[in-house]
Amino acid sequence: MNTRTFIFKHFIYGTFIMFLLCGLSVSVQAQEFLTGIKASPQVYKAEKHNPNIFLSSKAEPLPLLLPFFDDFSKGIGAPNEKFYENKQAFVNQTFPVFPPTIGVVTLDALDEHGAIYSHLNATSKGADTLTSRFIRLDSLFVEGGGRQISAADSIYFSFYFQPGGAGVADNLAGERIGNQPNTNDSLVLEFGYTKPLGDTLVTIWDHIWSTPGFNLKIWLSENPYQYFKQVMIPITEEKYLCENFQFRFRNYASLEPQVGITGWEGNVDQWHIDYIRLNVNRRYDDFFTNDLAFVAPTTSFLQKYQAMPWKQFQNADMKSHFTNQLSNLSDGSRTSEYQYTIMHNGNVVGASEPSSALDIEPFLTSGIQTKAGQASPLITYEPGNLTDTTVFVVTHIFKNAAGLDFAPVNDTCVYEQQFLNYYAYDDGTAEYGYCLNNQFNIAYFAMKFSLRVQDDLSAVRMWFNHTKNDENSNATFSIIVWKDAQGVPGDTIYKQENIKPEFSEQFLDFVEYRFNKKLSVSGDIWIGFEQQGNVQLNIGFDQSNDSREYFKYNTRGKWETSIYKGTPMLRPVFGELTQIDPPVAPSPSTVIGPNPANNTISITNNKLRITKVELYNITGMKMDEKQCRDNVVNMNVANYPTGIYFVRVIKENNTFETFKLIKN
């Protein structure tokens, strides 16, 4: 049964679910609701913090060669210029639900700068486009030569896709991530080839495949693990077997109506694409690869927070174990290896015992890996007393124990554990905007924080969503600090009135509201706001981390617990006031490549001579060392096993830089 027939078979069911979700989210009787975001902080921040985020894979003038593969597990922001011509879609790790591997590319209603396309309205129209570079489908190049490709070579193009708005716990409205495309919206795949037109070559695009919008529950009703569906397309027509073949995905999106809620119009109609493969010698049933992979970002090693002030940290704040989502994309059991390391100031300070010889069942029949040694490994490291701001880098490796791994790039997951001057339940990325209904002229929001030692509260940082036409810039509110009263906000400690939402001009991020005075606080406190009027503030809402246990709202004279999984993005700041975010690390003066590497890596520094290069494995064991005194140093890594390594480069001024190296 083809995709379109399958979806229309369930049209009535899907439409009912769509209206149910919309009703729960935007009913005028609701006291809290979520809106789409107007701009993507993932795209905006990635470009602002690192304009050359994909510089190491800058587009080449020559066409790509087979095989073509991209699982979007490397980087966040614009698609990789090595593979794609445009930047309209964005690569992320937080919008999909149980993707094949960590990272997808999302097509939605936002342009390459993270703003809603100006031509979109309630009628479905073209939005994002993801276009590949030219790919050589005329010839197959192998070691020692090449040959012409024909239809007999059995060429297949495949990919996985998922509509947005997926549920993560019984598909409840409050648990969904993203916005579901409507039935009048669609995702389209086209193939292109060049054709002479006078003195120029033009690209002819053919419609190959498409699907209307639908609810993911259609798939899950038949297979509880089919969060993504794989599409297999044979390429048999001679016109595509050329040196300038291309593929492109396009989506058609329609903005949601305002339905009486100011600022409702935001990002909508998301489609997530993953694991694009194009190669010869494939079959119609070539659905599986020998690939063990991370599915989602790993977790903080703190029990409650994503980040906390270094002064407040105690070892009792540590979790007992990490939480990993791991997958086997093959059609049979695979034997796996797993290990994590914790680095501080360039040194390995903690590591798990290697977990090997664990058999992992396929995701399609058994779901994600659940064995404790890998899915929830014990945390044995304790940082002890911290004396200043600091960052720990936690690297997780999950891979095949025997045989080649189809895509080693998705075997690694890295988390930076920050101890600065603020508390954060959120991860810094907003999937939604969070709003309160003030129809009864009372609307309060409060978030609970537990201080282990007395400290000076000096500011609050808030992330505001840019709504359509920035209507919320005219809203007013008061920042309030409350004492705890048996698990709910009690007496007011501090109130700062007549405040309006602000938007950072430097990058789409938190803005800081400094207090008129420092507040000496201890124990449990609540920090939040009182909303004046019914113009929604629209705070950023991170749906990847659930903190409903620690925040409440009050719109009818009593404090209530949210129905929405996630956390509004509000962060209290302690101690001396500093900049909003930790400094963006300067671009390294040393360049290392290729990365991933197969045989030899080249380390270059045009300003300072390199005096020594050291190679360490994931456990911190030194594997190689090279003394030198040059601006360019080569090191052979061909004989080392596939995996993650660290390269330490010492320069003539006795400073050093450390790089993560992926060895294929």
N, C-alpha and C positions, 0 to 999 in steps of 0.2 A: 504494500500500500504506500503510495507516495505521500510526501509530507502534507501537501495541500489537501488531499482527500482526507487524510487522517485528522487534520485540524478542523475542517468543516463538518466532519462527522460529529465533533464535540462542540459545535458552535453554540448551541443553546446553553450547554453547561458552562462553557467559558464565559459567555456573556453574563450569566447570572453571577458568577464569582466576581467578575469585573465590577458590576454595580454594587455588590456587597462590599467589596474593598473600598470603593469610592465613597459609599455611604458612611462607612465607619470612619473615614478619614476627614470628610469635609462637611458632614452634617452640621447645620447651624445649631443643633442641640449639643454637639460635642463641646467639651470644655478644654480640650487640648487636641491639636492636630498637627500633622506633618505636611510640609510643602516641598516641592522640588526646588533644587538650588538653581540660581540664575547663572552661576559661573562655576567652573571646575577648579577648585584650589589645587588639585593634583597636577593639572596642566600648567596653571599659572605659576605655582610655586616652583615646580621643577625647572621651568624655563628661566625664572628670575634668579633662582639660587645657582643654577648651572646652565648657562645658555648653550654650552657645548656638550650637553649630556650624552649625545650620541656621536661625539666627534671622532671617537676611536673607530667608528664604523661608517665614516662619511661616504656618501654616495659615490660610486665609481661610474665613469662614462661607459664602461663595457657591460653588456648584458650578463645576468646571472646564469650560472650553470646548474644543471641538475646534480643532486637532488635539492629541492627547495623545502625548507622546514622552518617554522617559527611557532614557538609555544608562548611567546610574550612573557617569559619568566625573568628576563633581564631588563631592569630599568623600569621607571615609572614616568609617564609623561607622553611625549610624542612617539609615534611608531618609529622603529629603527630605520634610519635613512639608508642603511645598506640594502634593505629589502623593498622600501616603499617610497613613492614619489611625493606624497602629501602628508600633512600632519593633522587632519581634521579629527580623526578618531583618537582616543587616548588609551594608553596602556595603564592598567591599574590592578590592584590585588584585593580590593575591598567590595566591589559591587557584585561580583558573581557569587553564586551559591554552589559549592562543591564542583568547581571546574575540573577538567581532566588533570591540569597541572597548575601550579601557582602562577597567577597572572593571566589576564585576558586583554583583548582590545575591545573597547566599547564604542559602539556607534549610537548617537543620541541626537538631541536637539541643539547641542553646543558646537560652535565653530572652533577653529584651531587656537583661538585666543581665550577660549573658555566662556564665551558669551552666547546667548541665544541668537540663532540666525534671525536677522531682522525681517526676512520675508515670511516667516512661519506664522500661522494663525490656526484657527480651529479646523481648517481643511488640511488634509494630509498633503504634504509637499516634500520634495527632496531635501535632505539634510546632509549628513556626513557621507564622505566617500573615502574608502581605503583602497588605493591603487598600487599594485606592485610595479616594480621596475621591469624592464624588458627581461625576458627569460629565454634562453636558447632551448627551443624544442625541435630544432632542425637536426642537431647533432648531439651525440653522447660522447663526452670526453672522459677517457680513462687513462690510467698510467700507461705510457708507451704509445698513445695515439688516440684516435677517435673514429667514429663511424656515424653514418646517417641514421636518424630515428625514423621508424615507420609505425603505422598503427599496430603492427604485429608485436611491438615492444610492450604492449599492454600498459599504457599510461593512464594513471588515475590521479585526480585532484580530490582531496578530502579535507574536511574541517568539522569541528564541533561548534554548535551554537546553542544559545539559551536566551529566551525572552527575559527582560527585566521584571522586577516586581515579584521575585521568587520568595517563597516562605521558607523559614529555617526551623520552625517548630510547629508542626501540625498545620502549617500554612495559615496561621492566624494573621489578621490584618496588622496587628501591632508588631509582628515579627518579620514583616516582609522587607526586602532590600531592593531599592530602585523602583522604577515606574514601569508598569506593564504596557507594551504597545497595544493600542486598540485594534479591532478587527479591520478597520480601514487603513491602518498603517502596515508597513511591510519591510522585510529585509530581502535584498535582491543581490544575486551574483551574476556577473557578466564576464565573458571572455573577450579579449581583444587581439587583433592582428593588424599589421600594417598593410596598406595597399597604395600603389602609386596613383596620384591624382595630379595630372600635369607634371610639373617639375618637382613636386613635393610628395612626401609620404604622409598619409593620414591613417589614423587608427580607427578601425571599424569595430564597434562593440555589439556583441550578440547577447541577448537575454538567455541565460542558462538555467537558472533556478530561482525560486522566490517562495516566500511564506508570508501569510498575513499575521497580524498580531494575535496572540492567544495567551492563555494562562498556563503556567508550567504544570499545574495540577493534572492536566490532561495526561501528560507522560507518567507522572508519579502514580496515577491510579492503576496503571498497567505494569509498571516496574518501579519499585520504591527507590531504586538507585539511579534512575535515568534523569539526572538533573540537566545533563547536556545530551543532545542527540548528534550522532555523527552522520554526515552526508558524504556519499561516495559518488563521484562523477567520472565516467570514462572519457578520455579524449581520443576520438577516432577520426575526426574530420581532418583532411589534409591541410586545410587552410590554417589550422592552428599549429601545424608542425613547421614553424618558421623560426627565424632567429630573433623575432621581436614579439613573442607572445606575452600577453599580460592578463592578469585577472583583477577584478575590482569588486568590492562589496559596497552597496549603497543602501541607505535606509530612508524611508519616507515617514515623516513624523507630523503630528498635529498637536498643538498646544491645548492644554485643558482649559475649559471655560472658567471664568472667575467665580461662578456660583456664589456671589455675594461676599466672598472673602478677599479682602485687600491683600495683594501680594501672593496669591495662590499660584499664579502663572510662573512656572519654573521649568527646570530640565525634565524631560519626559521621554517616553518611548525608547527605552534602552534595549539594545541587542548586544550580547556578549559573544565573541568569537574566539576560538582557541584551537591550537594544535593543527595548523594548516600544513598539509603535506602534498607535494607534487613530485612524482618520480615514475620511472619505468619499472617493469617486472612486478607489477602489483595485480591484485585480483579484486573482483567485485565484493569479496568477503574479507578483504584485508583491513579488518577493523582494529586489530590489536598490535601493540608494540611491546617489546621487552623493556619496559620503562617503569622504574619505581620513582616516585616524585612526591614533592610537597604539593599540597592542594591549597593551603592558605598560609598567611604569615603566622609565625609562632608567637608565643605570648610573652608578656612581661614576667619577670621572676618575682614581682611583688604581688601580695595577696589581693589588694583592693585597687591599687593605682597603676597607671601607666608610667607616671613619673611622680617624684615627691622631693621635698627639700632635703638636702643632705643632712642638715642639722636634726631633722625629725626621724631619720632612718634608724631602725634597730633590727637586729637579726630576726626578731619575732615578726617583722613585716614580710619576710620571705615566704613564698609558696613552698609547699613540700615537693612539688613537681611541675615541670613544664607541661603544656598541652600542645601536641602536634597533630595536624591532619595530614595523613600520609596515604598514598594510593598506589595500587598496582594496576597498570593499564594493559597487562597481558591477558590472555585467555586461560591461564593456568597459574598454579601456585608458583611463587618465586622466593628464593632464599635471599634474605636482605642483611645488610650491615647498617648500624647506626651509631653515631657518637656526637656529642656536643662539646665545645670548648668555650671557656670564658676568658677573654683577654682584657687587660687593664694596662694602659700606658704602653702598649705594644708587647706586653708579656702575657703568656698563658698562665692564669692564676687558678684555674679550675677546669676539670674535664670529667666526663662520665667514663665509666668502663665501656670499652667497645662492646656493642651488642650484635652478635653475629649468629648465623645459622637459624634465623627465625623465618619460618615459612609464612608468606603473605598471600592471602587469597585475592582473586580479581575483584576490582571495585564493582564491576557491573553486576556481580552476583552476591557480593558480600559487603559492599560499602567500604568505608575507610578503615585503615589499620587500627585495631583496638588493643593490641598487646601492650601491656604496661611499660615494658622496657624501652619501647620506642614511641608509642603514642602519649605516654605520660611518664617520662623518665624522671627519676628522683633528682632533686637538686641538692648536691652535697656541699657546695661551696657557700661560705658565709663571709661577706665583705668585712664584718667587724665595724668598729667605729670609723666613721668618715670625718675627715678634717677640713674638707673643702668641696666645692663643686667637682663632679667627676662623671665619667661615662664608662660603662662596661659594655664590651661588644661580645655578644653571644652568637656563636656560629654552630648551626646544626647540619649534619651530613647524613643523608639517607640514600642508600644505593644498593645495587645488585652485589651480592657476595660472590657470585660465580657468573661468568659470561659477560659479554659486552652489554652496556647500558645504552639504550637507543638515544637518550638525550641527557648527558651528564649535567647540563646547565641547570636543570630543575631539581638537582639533588641537594642543593645548598639553600639554607634559609638563615638570614642574619637579622639580629635584633639589637638595637642600641638602647641599653638601659641607662636613662639619664637621672642624675641626682643634682638638681640645680637649686632654684629658689622658689619653686611653685609646686602645688599639687595638681595632678591631671588624672581624671578618669578616662578622658578621651585620648585618641591617638593622633589628633591634629588634622584629621580629614573628615569633612562633613559630607555625608550622603544625602541629608535632608536639611530642612529648616524646621525649627520647633516653635510653635505658637500657642498662646493661651487666649481663650474666648473671654472677653471682659464685659459680657452683656449685662452682668449684675453689678458692674462698677466696682468689682474687687477681683484682682488677679495678682497672685503672689507665686513666685518660684523660689525654692530654697534647696541647696545642696549641702550635704553633711560632710564635715572633715574632722578627723580625729588626730589631735596633736599629742605626741608623747611627752614633749617638753614644752615649757612656756616659750613663746616666740612673739615677734612683732609683726602683725598683719599690716601691710602697707599699701596694697593695691589689689584690684581684681582685673583679670583679663577676660574679655568676652569676644566671641567670634560671631559677627552678624552676617547673615545672608543678604546679598544685594538682591532685593526683590525687583519685580518689573517696575521701571521708572523710579526705583528706590523710594517707594511710598513710606517705608519704615523709617526713613531719615527724619520724618516729622513726628515720630512717636516720642513720648517722654516717659521716664521711669526714675525710680530711686533705688540706689544700691543699699541693701540692708544686711547687717550682721546680727544674728540672733543667738541667744543661749540655747542649749538643748533642754527640752522639757519632756523627759520620758519618751524620747524617740521622735519628737516633732519640734519645730521651731517654737521657742518660748519668748522670753522677754527680749526686747530690742537692745543691743549693745551700741549700735552705730547706725546712722542713716545719713546718706548723702543724696540730696534731692535735685530735681530739675536737670536730669541728664538726658542726652539724646544719643542714639546709636551713631557711632563713628566707623569709618572704613579706612583701613590702612592704605596709604598711597604707595608705600614701598612694595608691598605684596599683599595678596588677598589672605589675610591672616588675623590673628588676635589684635585687638586694641586694648590699651591699658588705661584704667581709670584709677588715678592715684588718690589716696585718701587725704583729707585735710590734716590728719594726724595719724601717727602710728598707734595701733591698738595692741596692747599687751593681752594676749589670749592664751588659753590652755584648755586641755580636755576636748570635749565634743562641742563644735560650733556649727552653725548653719549660715551659709552665705548665699545671697540671691538678690532678688529685686521685687519691687512693687511696680506694676504696670499702670500708668494713668491713661485712661481712654481705651478705645477698642481698635487702635491702629497697632497691628501686631509687631512686636520687636523682631521676630524671626531670627532666633539664635541658631547657629550651626548645630547640627545633630549628628553625632557619630554613632552609626548603628552597628559597628563592628564590636563594640564593647558595652556590655549590659551593666548599668549602674542603677537600675530602678530601686534597688535596696537603699540607695543613698541620696535620692532626690525626691521631692514632693512638690505638688502644686496646690493652690487654693483659689478656686473661682466661685465657691458657693458657701463660704464661711467655715469650711473645714479642710484640713490637709488630707490629700489623697495621693495614692500611688499611681504612677503612670501606667497606661496600658501598652506603651510603646517600648520595645526592646531597644536599648541604646543609652546614650548619655548626651544631654545638652552640654555645649562647649563653654564652660566657665571655669576659670582657674584662679585661685587665690595666690597672692605673691607675699612672701615673708622676707624680713630682714631689709637690708639696704636695697633701694630701687636700682635696677639695672635695665638693660635693654630688653625688649619684649621677648626675643628669642636668643638662644645661644649664638655666638658669632658663626657665620657661615665660613667653613674652612676654606682658606685660599686654595687656588688651584695648585696642585703639587708641582714643584720645580722639576721633578723627575718624571719621565714617561717610560712605561714598560709595555712591551707588546711583542708578539700578538698575545691576546688574552681573551679567550682560552688559547692554550698553546699545545702543540704536538711535539715539536722537536727542540728548537732553539728560541730563547727569548732574548730580546735586545733591551738593555737599560740605558737610557740617554738623559744627560743633564747638560744643557748648553751653557749654564752659568758657572757651575762648580765641577771640579773633577771628582770622580767617584774613586774612593780608596778601597772599599770592600763591599762585596755582595754576599749575603747569607741567605740560604734557602732552608725553611723549616716546614715540617709536615704539620698536620692538623693537631697533633698532640704536643707540639712544641719541640720536637726533636730536630736538631740541626742535621740536614741531609747533605749540604754542600756549602763550601765557602770559597770565595775567589778574591784574592788580593789583586789590586790593580791601582792605576793612577791615570785615569783617562776619562773623557766625557762620554764615551760609548763603550759599553761592556756587554759581551755576549755570554750566555750561559746555556749549556746543553741540558735539557730536562727529558730527553727522549726515553731514557731508561727507567724513569720513575712511574709508579702505578697511577692510574686515573684517580683524580681526587682534588682536594683543596690544599694549597700550600700558601706559605707566607714568605715574601721576598723582602728582606731588610737591606736598604741601600744606605751605606755610610758615606758621607761626603767629606771633602778636605777641611771643612770648618768644624768637623766633629759633630755635626747634626746628622739625623737619619730620618728616613721615611720608610714606612712599612706598607706593602701592597699585598692584597689577596690575589692569588694566581690559581686559575682553574686549569688543570692538566687533563687534556682529553685522552 
